[in-house]
Amino acid sequence: MWKVDFHSDINELLLSCGMDHTVKLWDLQTGKSRFTYRGHVDSVNAVKFQPYSCLFVTGSGDKTVSLWDIRTNLMV
């Protein structure tokens, strides 16, 4: 696991990213993963929720930045 970020409004949500090319959305109340985001072809080195929204961004070793929506679980 490289980085984590908490949601600014929904404190029970956490994002984590790492060398397995994925980002995981965690429910801190249950301690379980809600969803695994796949789309990068190298390690995901950074993850950050956008304030007051359901969006987050990722930065990867594949030299791309992606925008994701946790409502649809898709890349925007």
C-alpha positions in Angstrom: 0.0 0.0 0.0 1.5 3.4 -1.1 -1.0 6.0 -0.1 -4.4 6.5 1.6 -7.0 9.3 1.8 -10.1 9.9 3.8 -13.3 11.3 2.4 -13.8 14.9 3.8 -17.6 14.5 4.4 -18.0 10.7 4.8 -15.4 9.9 7.4 -16.0 6.1 7.2 -14.6 6.0 3.6 -11.0 5.4 2.9 -9.1 4.9 -0.4 -5.8 3.0 -0.6 -3.6 2.4 -3.6 -0.5 0.3 -4.3 1.8 -1.8 -6.5 -1.0 -4.2 -7.6 -2.3 -1.5 -10.1 -5.5 -1.0 -8.1 -7.3 1.3 -5.8 -9.5 0.0 -3.0 -12.5 1.8 -1.4 -12.7 0.8 2.3 -15.6 1.0 4.7 -14.0 1.8 8.0 -17.1 0.8 10.0 -17.0 -2.8 8.8 -13.3 -2.9 7.9 -14.1 -4.4 4.5 -13.4 -3.4 1.0 -16.4 -2.0 -0.8 -14.9 -1.9 -4.3 -11.6 -2.4 -6.2 -10.9 0.0 -9.0 -8.9 -1.3 -11.9 -7.7 0.7 -14.9 -4.0 1.5 -14.5 -1.2 -0.8 -16.0 1.4 0.1 -13.4 1.5 0.8 -9.7 -0.9 3.5 -8.4 1.3 5.9 -6.5 -1.2 8.6 -5.4 -4.9 8.8 -4.6 -6.9 11.8 -3.4 -10.6 12.5 -2.9 -11.9 15.7 -4.3 -13.5 17.9 -1.6 -17.2 17.8 -1.2 -17.8 15.3 -4.1 -17.9 11.7 -5.0 -14.9 11.9 -7.2 -11.3 11.0 -6.6 -8.1 11.1 -8.7 -5.3 8.6 -9.1 -1.7 9.0 -10.3 0.1 6.0 -11.7 3.6 4.8 -12.7 2.1 4.3 -16.1 2.3 8.1 -16.4 -1.5 8.7 -16.4 -3.8 10.5 -14.1 -7.4 9.2 -13.8 -10.6 10.7 -12.4 -13.1 8.2 -10.8 -16.6 8.4 -9.5 -17.5 6.3 -6.4 -21.3 6.5 -7.3 -20.8 4.6 -10.6 -17.4 3.0 -9.8 -16.2 4.1 -13.2 -13.5 6.2 -14.6 -14.9 9.6 -15.7 
